[in-house]
Amino acid sequence: MKRTINEKEYILLEWLIKHSEKKMTFDISPKMIVFECKCGCSSYDFIDKSLKSISSMEIVSDWLWETPEGYFYGVYLYLVDRKLGGVDLYSVDGKQEIHHLPNTADLYQK
C-alpha cells in the first residue's frame, strides 16, 4: 500500500541516515511516499518492489534494540542502486514479530 511517510518513520529515517556507516545526503521530506510491507510488519520502502527488480542492495545503517520484555529486534536502512531503498525491521531472536518502530534512543550497534 502506498502512502505518505508518518512522523515516527520520518524521525527514524533521519536518524538512520545521520548515524550511517557512510556520510550520505538525500533529499528527504515529510511528504515522501512509502510502500508498506505486505507482511504487516513496520518495514517501509521508498521504491515499489513489485515494479522494480533489485539489482544492487547495500545496507548502510544497521542497529539493534531490546524491548523491556526481553525481545531483540533489528533495523537497517538500505540503498537500491545508490538510492534510498527502505527501512527494514526484523526480529533477531524470532520470538516475537515486530509491529512497531523503535525509539532512536534505544538503538545500539552490534
Residue frames as qw, qx, qy, qz and C-alpha x, y, z in Angstrom:
[[0.000, 0.890, 0.456, 0.000, 0.00, 0.00, 0.00],
 [0.422, 0.337, 0.017, 0.841, 1.33, 3.41, -0.98],
 [0.302, -0.883, -0.360, 0.003, 1.04, 6.36, 1.44],
 [0.131, 0.838, -0.271, 0.456, 2.85, 9.40, 2.87],
 [0.543, 0.096, -0.656, 0.515, 5.58, 8.71, 5.43],
 [0.491, -0.797, -0.324, -0.135, 4.40, 9.25, 9.01],
 [0.131, -0.908, 0.292, -0.269, 6.22, 11.31, 11.65],
 [0.748, -0.493, 0.443, 0.018, 7.81, 8.35, 13.51],
 [0.869, 0.284, 0.280, 0.292, 9.02, 6.81, 10.26],
 [0.373, 0.855, -0.057, 0.356, 10.50, 10.13, 9.17],
 [0.387, -0.826, 0.374, -0.167, 12.31, 10.63, 12.50],
 [0.859, -0.225, 0.437, 0.142, 13.75, 7.11, 12.29],
 [0.743, 0.556, 0.176, 0.329, 14.83, 7.65, 8.68],
 [0.103, 0.927, -0.214, 0.292, 16.61, 10.91, 9.58],
 [0.598, -0.661, 0.447, -0.075, 18.37, 9.20, 12.49],
 [0.904, 0.044, 0.377, 0.199, 19.46, 6.20, 10.40],
 [0.584, 0.730, 0.024, 0.355, 20.90, 8.49, 7.72],
 [0.133, -0.905, 0.301, -0.269, 22.72, 10.63, 10.29],
 [0.590, -0.544, 0.589, -0.094, 24.20, 7.55, 12.00],
 [0.933, 0.355, 0.010, -0.054, 25.01, 5.56, 8.87],
 [0.796, -0.250, 0.288, 0.471, 28.38, 3.99, 8.06],
 [0.448, 0.334, 0.352, 0.751, 28.59, 6.27, 5.02],
 [0.016, 0.482, 0.198, -0.853, 28.24, 10.01, 5.06],
 [0.193, 0.415, 0.758, 0.465, 25.22, 10.45, 2.82],
 [0.215, 0.316, 0.186, -0.905, 22.92, 13.25, 1.84],
 [0.096, 0.391, 0.856, 0.324, 19.47, 12.59, 0.46],
 [0.265, -0.177, -0.105, -0.942, 16.62, 14.86, -0.41],
 [0.204, -0.360, -0.901, 0.129, 14.13, 13.62, 2.17],
 [0.270, -0.268, -0.061, -0.923, 10.82, 15.21, 3.04],
 [0.334, 0.087, 0.745, -0.571, 7.93, 14.65, 5.47],
 [0.686, 0.403, 0.081, -0.600, 5.78, 14.24, 2.33],
 [0.094, 0.379, -0.875, -0.287, 7.76, 11.27, 0.97],
 [0.859, 0.028, -0.175, -0.480, 5.80, 8.34, -0.39],
 [0.208, -0.380, 0.892, -0.131, 6.39, 4.97, 1.21],
 [0.727, 0.008, -0.560, -0.397, 5.23, 1.47, 0.41],
 [0.654, -0.447, 0.458, -0.403, 4.15, -0.63, 3.39],
 [0.006, -0.278, 0.958, 0.069, 5.49, -4.13, 3.78],
 [0.635, -0.088, -0.507, -0.576, 2.95, -6.68, 2.58],
 [0.520, -0.116, -0.820, 0.208, 3.51, -8.96, 5.61],
 [0.452, -0.784, -0.348, -0.244, 2.11, -6.33, 8.01],
 [0.660, -0.345, -0.230, 0.626, 5.36, -5.54, 9.84],
 [0.088, -0.911, -0.127, 0.382, 6.59, -1.98, 10.35],
 [0.500, -0.161, 0.462, 0.715, 9.11, -2.05, 7.49],
 [0.406, 0.828, 0.244, -0.299, 8.68, 0.53, 4.74],
 [0.638, 0.089, 0.446, 0.622, 10.18, 1.04, 1.31],
 [0.095, 0.675, -0.050, -0.730, 10.82, 4.03, -0.92],
 [0.246, 0.285, -0.699, -0.607, 10.58, 2.00, -4.11],
 [0.849, 0.086, 0.148, -0.499, 7.78, -0.20, -5.33],
 [0.339, -0.383, 0.847, 0.142, 9.48, -3.61, -5.29],
 [0.672, 0.366, 0.636, -0.100, 6.72, -5.09, -7.41],
 [0.532, 0.838, 0.064, -0.106, 7.72, -2.77, -10.28],
 [0.232, 0.825, -0.512, 0.066, 11.50, -2.86, -9.93],
 [0.946, -0.062, -0.246, 0.201, 13.86, -5.76, -9.73],
 [0.412, -0.870, 0.258, 0.083, 16.58, -5.16, -7.19],
 [0.801, 0.492, -0.240, 0.244, 19.97, -5.31, -8.88],
 [0.466, 0.306, -0.472, 0.683, 22.13, -3.74, -6.19],
 [0.559, -0.761, -0.229, -0.239, 21.20, -3.57, -2.50],
 [0.472, 0.305, -0.499, 0.660, 23.51, -2.12, 0.16],
 [0.540, -0.733, -0.403, 0.090, 22.89, -1.89, 3.92],
 [0.351, 0.570, -0.179, 0.721, 24.27, 1.42, 5.18],
 [0.260, -0.441, 0.434, -0.742, 22.93, 1.74, 8.73],
 [0.701, -0.152, -0.687, -0.115, 22.34, -1.35, 10.90],
 [0.189, -0.421, 0.499, -0.733, 21.12, -1.20, 14.52],
 [0.455, -0.260, -0.850, 0.045, 19.62, -3.36, 17.30],
 [0.323, -0.410, 0.307, -0.796, 17.33, -2.78, 20.27],
 [0.279, -0.175, -0.925, 0.188, 15.82, -4.79, 23.09],
 [0.434, -0.583, -0.295, -0.620, 12.33, -4.33, 24.49],
 [0.366, -0.487, 0.531, -0.589, 11.60, -4.25, 28.23],
 [0.928, -0.064, 0.151, -0.334, 10.05, -7.73, 27.74],
 [0.566, -0.448, 0.653, 0.231, 13.43, -9.04, 26.53],
 [0.771, 0.505, 0.371, 0.112, 12.76, -9.34, 22.77],
 [0.362, -0.471, 0.381, 0.708, 15.59, -8.44, 20.40],
 [0.571, 0.744, 0.345, -0.042, 14.96, -6.58, 17.15],
 [0.472, -0.211, 0.344, 0.784, 16.99, -5.08, 14.36],
 [0.383, 0.861, 0.254, -0.216, 16.50, -2.23, 11.93],
 [0.505, -0.232, 0.406, 0.726, 18.53, -1.26, 8.90],
 [0.379, 0.784, -0.001, -0.491, 18.46, 1.34, 6.17],
 [0.657, 0.004, 0.614, 0.438, 19.28, 0.07, 2.71],
 [0.230, 0.609, -0.283, -0.704, 20.02, 1.57, -0.68],
 [0.745, 0.351, 0.555, 0.120, 18.99, 0.19, -4.06],
 [0.580, 0.543, 0.250, 0.554, 21.19, 1.30, -6.93],
 [0.385, 0.024, -0.222, 0.895, 22.64, 4.00, -4.59],
 [0.319, -0.422, -0.145, -0.836, 19.19, 5.50, -3.89],
 [0.411, -0.184, 0.623, -0.639, 17.09, 5.15, -0.73],
 [0.366, -0.052, -0.877, -0.306, 15.54, 1.71, -0.81],
 [0.642, -0.536, -0.357, -0.415, 13.83, 1.41, 2.54],
 [0.234, -0.486, 0.647, -0.539, 13.91, 0.71, 6.25],
 [0.735, -0.076, -0.645, -0.195, 13.62, -2.93, 7.24],
 [0.443, -0.491, 0.528, -0.534, 12.71, -4.14, 10.73],
 [0.754, 0.070, -0.640, -0.134, 13.11, -7.74, 11.90],
 [0.788, -0.565, 0.160, -0.188, 13.10, -9.99, 14.94],
 [0.175, 0.653, -0.732, 0.086, 16.63, -11.07, 15.86],
 [0.251, -0.225, 0.895, -0.293, 15.62, -13.91, 18.17],
 [0.346, -0.106, -0.786, -0.501, 12.45, -14.92, 16.28],
 [0.080, -0.272, -0.844, 0.456, 10.37, -14.86, 19.47],
 [0.177, 0.708, 0.489, -0.477, 8.03, -12.01, 18.56],
 [0.436, 0.576, 0.428, 0.543, 7.05, -10.32, 15.30],
 [0.240, -0.282, -0.125, 0.920, 7.78, -6.60, 15.05],
 [0.098, 0.711, 0.619, 0.320, 4.83, -4.27, 14.60],
 [0.185, -0.965, -0.132, 0.133, 6.23, -1.00, 15.97],
 [0.514, 0.693, -0.233, 0.448, 9.16, 1.32, 15.35],
 [0.678, -0.283, -0.388, 0.556, 12.00, 1.67, 17.85],
 [0.172, -0.979, -0.007, 0.112, 12.78, 4.78, 19.82],
 [0.610, 0.664, -0.304, 0.309, 16.10, 6.01, 18.43],
 [0.263, -0.732, 0.503, -0.377, 17.47, 6.36, 22.00],
 [0.861, -0.240, 0.414, -0.174, 17.20, 2.56, 22.38],
 [0.859, 0.497, -0.114, 0.038, 19.26, 1.71, 19.28],
 [0.425, -0.700, 0.538, 0.200, 22.79, 0.31, 19.55],
 [0.597, 0.555, -0.529, -0.234, 25.22, -1.36, 17.15],
 [0.978, -0.054, -0.201, -0.005, 26.28, -4.98, 17.14]]
